[in-house]
Amino acid sequence: MAAALLCIRMLAPVTADRTIVYGLPVTIFISCAVIHRCMSAVCTHRLLARLQVNLHNTAIKSNSANISGGGLFADGAAAFTLSNATTVEGNTARSGGGLALADKSSVALLNSSVTANHAAVRGGGITIAAQASLGNLPMMLASVHSNTAHYGDNAAADPNNLSLISQPEVEGFVSRAVADGGFLSTTLNVTGQYGLPAEGIVVSAELGGTEPLGLSWSEASGISNMFLRIRKPPGRYHVSFTLQELRDVPAVNMSVAVRGCVPGEVAPIPDTCEPCLPGSYSLDPSLALCQPCPEGASCPGGAVILPLPGWWHSAAYSPQLHRCPNADACHSSRETLQNCASNMTCSASSEYAQLQCNTAYTGNICGACTAGFGATKPFHCRACMKPAVIITLYVLVYTFSLAESGRPQQDGQQQVASLLRCLVLYSQWILLVASLNIDWPASIAYPVQVVAWFWSTANAEALSFSCLLSNSSALPASAQGVLFYVVLPVIVLVLLLLLEALLSKLLHKRAVSAAAQSADRLASIAMVVVFFFLPSVLRTVFGLFVCIPLDSPVSPPYSAQAVGSFWVYDVGTQCFGPGWHKALSLGLGLPLMLLL
């Protein structure tokens, strides 16, 4: 048995600035042991795997090591106890400037300190191997302070665990073409023994185990933030994260589902998707460039096309914008419309089309009236009066107008009557012209409106007679209206003839010349009816052939819900298509046009 100090700078002489002062007496008895190539001031070798060293009131000061443990290096299963004001101070090494615990070694600090040590890389105070043991962890950490290192000033733990803080599965990832976009942000945590953070550890990421994605270094907290650029076709991919220099630490994996481009995006570079900026749109993700916003619309970006006030389109995914015949009908809440257009479920429903229209309007180009509103002329609606009021006013005004128009004239009044007849005919033609969809100036619009009220009885629309028509019958309300306007003069003529016959019969006893006057009266009545109803009948007949062209056929992903031309009196009915329009136009309208 030999008494010896433990490893006192075996390969170099101890200089004055690298002294080792041991508390006396410090005597360790070692038998059958070899201390080999110890660069630290106090060092154990694997052959001393079960050695226990107690350092009592000892100073380990100003020593250095080329690799690990400038002051103390413990290997194997060696156990060190530093007690009674033992200090480890001013030592240097590449890692573990003060202490370095390797393998399964352990250290306990009892009323001792590890201060002012320096490591070039990791663990200025102490480095702790993945399987090393510490005594009282809080006491040990409190005793190690004021040390410096590039990573882990006071303590650095060798990593034994790599965990993923981010979600292990990423859905809907998309790669962007721009340099600062399209990164997959991932956060990992690198820890060592006792869950201590492992700083300065290189974490690598690979796609499919073969394609490098990037490297990152763990921070003082052990956190490693990685921003990975993945540019792949749509599909599911696996990203593995490993500690580059420590392959024995299990890797962690992340599953990434890369999606394809969606409406509102384009693919300027293969396997990338770029969103469209305001002022442009994209409904076809396969395009390389976004399309400019069409006339009559505003484009906030993406796939949203919002019609401007006074404009309309048949579907949210339709770039075919149409100017509304009645601009006031195509006014709505832009915010509500944009929210609906951005929602796939809402934009694909009929709700989107209705949101483009004012409260009183509905249908294509907001050209039909909603329930409770009647058409005063094509594309113009107003609130309906009660049916009883409409019928009463209509009968009273008709009776008065026809009675005045058909009243016998004295000889002195014939010239005035002829002039009035010309004035009536002129005013009715003025109303026909005014009914055209033209924005008349106020100097013309107001006088024409006054004339329209005087002649409301000659035009059933003026009193919103369409409010009396039913949409629940087999015959559409628009077809009912045409038949009503065409047949009404005949009905009135028959009623007047019956009334005239009744009056002639009642007055026969007192009027000798009644029979002679009957022919003149009948001709007069017929002329009154013709003059009275001619504008309304002409407008109705000509209106059968007036159509508004809307959408042209398109292919997906574009949408067109109003393909073809639509009847001006029923904007939901295609002109000369299946339904009543073709039958009315050819069976009724064409013969009447030839007749009139």
C-alpha positions in Angstrom: 0.0 0.0 0.0 1.3 3.4 -0.9 0.1 6.8 0.1 -0.1 9.3 -2.7 -1.7 12.5 -3.7 -4.2 11.9 -6.5 -2.8 12.8 -10.0 -0.8 15.9 -9.6 -0.1 17.2 -13.1 1.5 14.0 -14.3 2.5 15.3 -17.7 3.8 18.7 -16.7 5.4 20.3 -13.7 3.3 22.3 -11.4 4.0 26.0 -11.7 3.4 28.8 -9.3 0.3 30.0 -11.0 -1.1 26.5 -11.3 -0.7 25.2 -7.7 -2.8 22.6 -6.0 -3.2 23.1 -2.3 -4.8 20.3 -0.4 -6.0 20.5 3.1 -3.8 18.6 5.4 -3.8 15.9 6.0 -5.2 14.6 2.7 -4.2 11.0 2.3 -5.7 8.5 -0.2 -4.6 4.9 -0.1 -4.8 3.3 -3.5 -3.7 -0.3 -4.2 -3.3 -2.0 -7.5 -4.2 1.2 -9.4 -2.7 3.0 -12.4 -3.3 6.7 -12.9 -2.7 7.3 -16.6 -2.5 10.5 -18.7 -4.5 12.7 -16.4 -4.5 16.2 -17.6 -6.7 17.6 -14.9 -5.5 18.5 -11.5 -7.6 15.7 -9.9 -8.5 12.9 -12.3 -9.7 9.3 -12.1 -9.3 6.6 -14.7 -11.6 3.8 -15.7 -9.4 1.3 -13.8 -10.4 3.2 -10.7 -14.1 2.8 -11.6 -15.2 2.3 -8.0 -12.9 4.9 -6.4 -14.4 7.2 -3.9 -12.6 10.5 -3.3 -13.3 12.9 -0.5 -11.8 16.3 -0.8 -11.9 18.1 2.5 -11.0 21.8 2.8 -9.1 21.6 -0.5 -8.4 24.3 -3.1 -8.2 23.2 -6.8 -7.0 26.3 -8.5 -5.7 27.6 -11.8 -5.3 24.3 -13.5 -6.2 23.4 -17.1 -7.0 20.5 -19.4 -6.9 20.2 -23.2 -10.4 18.6 -23.4 -12.4 18.2 -20.2 -12.2 18.9 -16.5 -9.7 21.6 -15.9 -10.0 21.2 -12.2 -11.5 17.8 -11.7 -12.3 15.0 -14.1 -14.3 12.0 -12.9 -14.7 8.9 -15.1 -16.3 5.5 -14.8 -18.3 5.2 -11.6 -16.0 7.4 -9.5 -17.7 9.3 -6.7 -16.4 12.7 -5.5 -17.4 14.5 -2.4 -16.2 18.1 -2.0 -16.8 19.3 1.6 -15.7 21.8 4.2 -15.1 24.8 2.1 -13.4 23.0 -0.8 -13.0 25.4 -3.7 -12.6 24.8 -7.4 -11.5 28.1 -8.9 -9.8 29.6 -11.9 -9.5 26.4 -13.9 -9.8 26.1 -17.7 -10.7 23.5 -20.3 -12.4 23.0 -23.6 -15.5 21.8 -21.7 -16.0 21.5 -17.9 -13.6 24.2 -16.9 -14.1 23.4 -13.2 -15.5 19.9 -13.1 -16.3 17.2 -15.7 -18.4 14.2 -14.9 -18.2 11.4 -17.4 -19.9 8.0 -17.7 -21.7 7.2 -14.4 -19.5 9.2 -12.1 -21.0 11.4 -9.4 -20.2 14.5 -7.3 -21.6 16.0 -4.2 -20.8 19.6 -3.0 -21.2 20.1 0.7 -20.4 23.7 1.8 -18.1 24.0 -1.2 -18.0 26.2 -4.3 -17.1 26.1 -8.0 -16.4 29.6 -9.2 -14.4 31.7 -11.7 -13.7 28.8 -14.0 -13.8 29.0 -17.8 -14.6 26.6 -20.7 -13.9 27.4 -24.3 -17.0 25.6 -25.4 -19.4 24.2 -22.8 -19.8 24.2 -19.0 -17.7 26.8 -17.5 -18.4 25.4 -14.0 -19.3 21.8 -14.6 -20.3 19.4 -17.4 -22.6 16.5 -16.5 -22.6 13.3 -18.6 -25.9 11.8 -19.7 -25.7 9.1 -16.9 -23.8 11.1 -14.3 -25.2 11.6 -10.8 -25.4 14.7 -8.6 -26.1 14.9 -4.9 -28.5 17.6 -3.9 -29.3 19.2 -7.2 -30.5 22.6 -5.9 -27.5 22.8 -3.5 -25.1 21.9 -6.3 -26.5 24.4 -8.7 -26.3 27.1 -6.0 -22.7 26.3 -5.4 -21.7 26.6 -9.0 -21.7 30.3 -10.0 -19.7 33.1 -11.7 -18.2 30.8 -14.3 -18.0 31.5 -18.1 -18.3 29.5 -21.3 -19.6 29.9 -24.8 -22.5 27.5 -23.9 -23.6 27.1 -20.4 -21.7 29.5 -18.2 -22.1 27.5 -15.0 -23.4 24.1 -16.0 -23.8 22.1 -19.2 -25.6 18.8 -19.3 -24.7 16.3 -22.0 -28.0 15.6 -23.8 -29.8 12.3 -23.3 -33.2 13.3 -24.6 -34.6 15.2 -27.6 -38.3 16.0 -27.6 -40.7 17.8 -30.0 -42.6 20.8 -28.5 -44.4 21.5 -31.8 -47.3 19.4 -32.9 -46.1 16.0 -34.2 -48.5 16.2 -37.2 -48.8 19.2 -39.4 -51.8 19.4 -41.8 -52.2 21.7 -44.7 -48.6 23.0 -45.0 -47.9 25.0 -48.1 -44.6 26.2 -49.5 -44.3 29.8 -50.6 -42.2 31.1 -53.5 -41.0 34.2 -51.7 -37.7 34.1 -49.8 -39.2 34.9 -46.4 -42.3 32.7 -46.6 -43.2 29.1 -46.7 -41.2 27.9 -43.7 -42.2 25.2 -41.3 -41.6 26.5 -37.8 -40.6 23.8 -35.4 -39.6 23.9 -31.7 -37.6 21.1 -30.0 -36.2 20.7 -26.5 -32.8 19.2 -25.8 -32.3 18.1 -22.2 -29.7 16.1 -20.2 -29.6 14.4 -16.8 -32.3 15.6 -14.3 -34.0 17.4 -17.2 -31.3 20.1 -17.2 -31.2 22.1 -20.4 -28.5 21.2 -22.9 -27.2 24.3 -24.6 -25.2 24.5 -27.8 -26.2 21.1 -29.1 -26.5 20.8 -32.8 -30.0 19.6 -34.0 -30.3 18.4 -37.6 -33.5 17.9 -39.6 -33.8 15.5 -42.5 -36.7 14.9 -44.9 -37.4 11.2 -45.4 -34.1 10.4 -43.6 -32.0 11.4 -46.7 -32.7 15.0 -47.6 -31.1 17.6 -45.2 -33.4 20.4 -44.3 -31.3 22.4 -41.8 -29.3 22.7 -38.6 -30.0 24.5 -35.3 -28.3 25.0 -32.0 -30.1 24.7 -28.7 -30.3 27.8 -26.6 -29.5 28.2 -22.9 -33.0 27.0 -22.1 -32.4 23.8 -24.2 -34.9 25.1 -26.8 -34.0 24.7 -30.5 -36.1 26.7 -33.0 -35.9 25.5 -36.6 -37.4 27.1 -39.7 -37.5 24.5 -42.4 -38.2 25.1 -46.1 -40.1 22.2 -47.6 -40.9 22.4 -51.3 -42.6 19.2 -52.3 -45.7 18.1 -54.3 -48.8 17.6 -52.4 -48.5 14.5 -50.1 -47.5 13.3 -46.7 -43.8 13.5 -45.7 -41.8 12.6 -42.6 -39.2 14.8 -41.0 -36.7 13.3 -38.6 -34.8 15.3 -36.0 -31.5 14.1 -34.5 -28.6 15.3 -32.5 -25.9 15.5 -35.1 -23.0 14.4 -32.9 -24.9 12.1 -30.5 -26.6 9.4 -32.6 -27.3 7.3 -29.5 -30.0 9.8 -28.5 -33.3 8.7 -30.1 -34.5 10.7 -33.0 -38.0 12.4 -33.0 -40.2 12.5 -36.0 -42.8 14.8 -37.4 -45.5 14.1 -40.1 -46.1 16.9 -42.5 -49.0 16.9 -45.0 -48.3 19.3 -47.9 -51.4 20.6 -49.6 -51.9 21.8 -53.1 -52.7 25.3 -54.1 -56.3 26.4 -53.4 -58.5 29.1 -55.1 -57.0 32.5 -54.3 -53.4 31.2 -54.9 -51.2 30.6 -57.9 -48.1 28.5 -58.5 -45.3 30.8 -59.9 -42.8 28.1 -59.2 -43.6 24.3 -59.2 -44.6 23.0 -55.8 -45.2 26.5 -54.4 -48.4 28.5 -53.8 -48.5 32.2 -53.6 -51.7 34.2 -52.5 -53.0 36.9 -54.7 -52.6 40.4 -53.5 -55.4 43.1 -53.4 -56.3 44.2 -56.8 -56.0 40.7 -58.2 -57.7 37.3 -57.9 -57.2 33.7 -58.8 -59.9 31.0 -59.2 -57.6 28.6 -61.0 -54.7 27.4 -58.7 -52.8 26.0 -61.7 -52.1 29.4 -63.1 -48.7 31.0 -62.6 -49.9 34.5 -62.3 -52.9 36.2 -60.5 -55.5 37.8 -62.8 -56.3 41.5 -62.7 -59.6 42.5 -61.1 -62.4 42.6 -63.7 -64.3 45.8 -64.5 -67.1 46.5 -62.1 -65.5 44.6 -59.2 -63.2 45.2 -56.3 -60.8 42.4 -55.3 -59.4 42.4 -51.8 -57.1 39.5 -52.6 -57.3 35.8 -52.8 -60.3 34.4 -54.6 -62.8 37.1 -53.6 -64.4 39.1 -56.4 -66.8 41.7 -55.0 -69.2 43.5 -57.4 -69.2 47.2 -57.0 -72.5 49.0 -56.2 -74.6 48.8 -59.4 -72.9 45.7 -60.6 -73.8 42.0 -60.3 -72.4 38.5 -61.0 -74.2 35.2 -60.9 -71.8 33.4 -58.5 -68.9 34.2 -56.1 -66.5 32.3 -58.5 -67.7 34.2 -61.6 -65.5 36.9 -63.1 -68.3 37.9 -65.5 -69.6 41.2 -64.1 -72.8 42.8 -65.4 -74.1 46.3 -64.9 -77.5 46.3 -63.3 -80.3 47.9 -65.4 -81.5 49.5 -62.1 -78.3 50.5 -60.2 -80.2 51.1 -57.0 -81.3 47.5 -57.0 -77.7 46.2 -56.7 -76.8 47.8 -53.4 -76.0 45.8 -50.3 -73.7 45.6 -47.3 -70.2 45.2 -48.7 -68.9 43.8 -45.4 -71.6 41.1 -45.3 -71.1 40.3 -48.9 -67.3 39.9 -48.5 -67.7 37.7 -45.4 -70.0 35.5 -47.4 -67.6 35.4 -50.4 -64.8 34.3 -48.1 -66.8 31.5 -46.7 -66.9 28.4 -49.0 -70.3 27.3 -47.7 -72.0 30.7 -48.0 -70.5 31.6 -51.4 -71.7 28.4 -52.9 -75.3 28.9 -51.8 -78.1 31.1 -53.2 -77.6 33.3 -50.2 -74.6 35.0 -51.9 -76.7 36.1 -54.9 -79.4 37.5 -52.7 -76.8 39.5 -50.6 -76.0 41.5 -53.8 -79.5 42.9 -54.0 -81.4 45.6 -52.2 -84.2 44.5 -49.9 -86.9 44.8 -52.5 -85.1 42.9 -55.2 -84.0 39.4 -56.0 -83.0 37.1 -58.9 -80.6 37.6 -61.8 -79.2 41.2 -61.9 -81.5 41.9 -59.0 -84.3 42.3 -61.6 -87.2 40.6 -59.8 -89.3 41.8 -56.9 -89.3 40.1 -53.5 -92.4 39.2 -51.7 -94.4 42.3 -50.7 -93.1 44.3 -53.6 -94.5 44.8 -57.1 -93.0 45.8 -60.4 -93.8 49.4 -61.6 -91.7 48.7 -64.7 -89.0 46.2 -65.6 -86.3 46.1 -62.9 -88.2 48.6 -60.7 -90.1 47.6 -57.6 -92.1 49.3 -54.9 -94.0 48.1 -51.8 -97.4 46.6 -52.6 -100.6 48.2 -51.4 -103.2 46.0 -50.0 -105.0 44.0 -52.7 -108.4 45.5 -51.9 -107.0 49.0 -52.2 -105.4 48.3 -55.6 -108.6 46.8 -57.0 -110.7 49.6 -55.7 -108.5 52.3 -57.1 -108.1 50.5 -60.4 -111.9 50.1 -60.8 -112.6 53.7 -59.8 -110.0 55.3 -62.0 -110.9 53.1 -65.0 -114.5 53.9 -64.7 -113.9 57.6 -64.4 -111.4 57.7 -67.2 -113.5 55.7 -69.6 -116.6 57.6 -68.8 -114.9 60.9 -69.5 -113.3 59.6 -72.6 -116.5 58.2 -74.0 -118.9 61.0 -73.0 -120.8 62.5 -76.0 -119.3 65.7 -77.2 -121.3 68.8 -78.3 -120.6 70.2 -81.8 -118.6 73.0 -80.3 -116.4 70.6 -78.4 -115.4 68.4 -81.3 -112.3 70.4 -82.2 -111.1 70.4 -78.6 -111.7 66.7 -78.3 -109.7 66.0 -81.4 -106.8 68.1 -80.0 -107.1 66.2 -76.7 -107.0 62.9 -78.5 -103.7 64.0 -80.1 -102.3 65.1 -76.8 -103.4 61.8 -75.2 -101.7 59.8 -78.0 -98.5 61.9 -77.7 -98.3 61.5 -73.9 -98.8 57.8 -74.1 -95.9 57.5 -76.6 -93.8 59.7 -74.3 -94.5 57.1 -71.6 -93.4 54.3 -73.8 -90.1 56.1 -74.5 -89.7 57.0 -70.8 -90.1 53.3 -69.8 -86.8 52.5 -71.5 -84.0 51.8 -69.1 -82.3 55.2 -69.5 -81.1 57.5 -66.7 -83.1 60.5 -67.7 -82.1 63.9 -66.4 -84.2 65.4 -63.6 -85.7 68.0 -66.0 -87.3 65.1 -68.0 -87.8 62.5 -65.3 -90.0 64.5 -63.0 -92.5 65.7 -65.7 -92.7 62.2 -67.1 -93.4 60.9 -63.7 -96.3 63.3 -63.3 -97.7 62.2 -66.7 -97.3 58.6 -65.6 -99.6 59.2 -62.6 -102.3 60.8 -64.7 -102.1 57.8 -67.1 -101.7 55.1 -64.4 -105.0 53.5 -65.5 -103.6 52.8 -68.9 -100.7 50.9 -67.4 -101.5 48.3 -64.8 -97.9 48.4 -63.6 -98.3 52.0 -62.4 -100.6 50.7 -59.6 -98.4 47.6 -59.1 -101.1 45.3 -60.3 -98.5 42.5 -60.3 -99.0 42.5 -56.5 -102.3 40.7 -57.2 -100.7 37.9 -59.2 -99.9 34.6 -57.6 -96.6 32.7 -57.9 -98.1 29.6 -56.5 -100.1 28.6 -59.6 -98.9 26.4 -62.4 -98.7 29.5 -64.6 -95.8 31.8 -63.6 -96.7 35.3 -62.5 -94.8 36.8 -65.4 -97.0 34.8 -67.9 -100.1 35.8 -65.9 -99.1 39.4 -66.3 -98.7 39.2 -70.0 -102.1 37.5 -70.5 -103.7 40.1 -68.1 -102.3 43.1 -70.0 -103.2 41.7 -73.4 -106.7 40.5 -72.5 -107.6 43.5 -70.3 -108.6 45.8 -73.3 -110.9 43.1 -74.7 -112.5 42.6 -71.3 -113.0 46.3 -70.9 -114.4 46.6 -74.4 -117.0 43.8 -73.8 -118.0 45.4 -70.5 -118.5 48.8 -72.0 -120.5 47.3 -74.9 -122.7 45.5 -72.4 -123.1 48.7 -70.4 -123.9 50.6 -73.6 -126.5 48.0 -74.6 -128.0 48.2 -71.2 -128.2 52.0 -71.3 -129.7 51.9 -74.8 -132.4 49.5 -73.7 -133.3 51.6 -70.6 -133.4 54.8 -72.7 -135.2 53.3 -75.8 -138.6 54.5 -74.7 -137.4 58.2 -74.6 -134.8 58.2 -77.4 -136.3 57.7 -80.8 -132.9 57.9 -82.5 -131.2 55.5 -80.1 -130.8 52.8 -82.7 -129.3 55.2 -85.1 -126.8 56.4 -82.5 -125.7 52.9 -81.4 -123.3 52.4 -84.2 -121.6 55.7 -83.6 -121.4 55.0 -79.8 -119.9 51.5 -80.4 -117.3 53.0 -82.7 -116.5 55.7 -80.2 -116.2 53.2 -77.3 -113.9 51.0 -79.4 -111.7 54.0 -80.3 -111.5 55.0 -76.6 -110.4 51.5 -75.6 -107.8 51.4 -78.4 -106.3 54.8 -77.5 -106.5 54.0 -73.8 -104.7 50.6 -73.8 -102.5 50.8 -76.9 -99.3 51.8 -75.1 -99.7 49.1 -72.5 -100.4 46.4 -75.1 -97.6 47.5 -77.3 -95.1 47.5 -74.4 -96.3 44.1 -73.3 -96.1 42.6 -76.8 -92.7 44.1 -77.7 -91.4 43.1 -74.2 -92.0 39.5 -75.1 -89.0 39.7 -77.4 -86.7 41.8 -75.1 -83.9 39.7 -73.6 -80.9 40.5 -71.5 -77.7 38.5 -72.2 -75.8 37.5 -69.1 -73.2 34.8 -68.6 -71.3 32.9 -71.2 -70.5 29.2 -70.6 -67.4 28.5 -68.6 -65.4 25.5 -67.4 -64.5 24.7 -63.8 -63.2 26.1 -61.5 -65.1 29.2 -62.9 -68.8 29.3 -62.3 -71.7 30.8 -64.3 -75.2 30.4 -62.9 -76.9 32.6 -65.4 -75.8 31.3 -68.8 -77.7 32.7 -71.8 -80.3 35.5 -72.3 -83.1 36.2 -69.9 -86.6 37.6 -70.4 -86.9 41.2 -69.3 -90.3 40.5 -67.6 -88.9 37.5 -65.7 -85.1 37.5 -65.3 -85.2 34.0 -64.1 -86.6 32.7 -67.4 -84.3 32.0 -70.3 -85.5 33.5 -73.6 -87.0 31.0 -76.0 -85.9 28.2 -73.7 -88.0 25.5 -71.9 -91.0 27.0 -70.3 -93.7 29.6 -71.1 -91.7 32.2 -72.7 -91.3 30.5 -76.1 -95.0 29.6 -76.2 -96.1 33.2 -75.3 -93.6 34.8 -77.7 -94.4 32.7 -80.8 -98.0 31.9 -80.1 -99.2 35.3 -78.8 -96.5 37.9 -79.3 -95.7 37.3 -82.9 -99.4 37.4 -84.2 -100.1 40.5 -82.2 -97.0 42.3 -83.6 -98.2 41.5 -87.1 -101.7 42.7 -86.2 -100.6 45.9 -84.5 
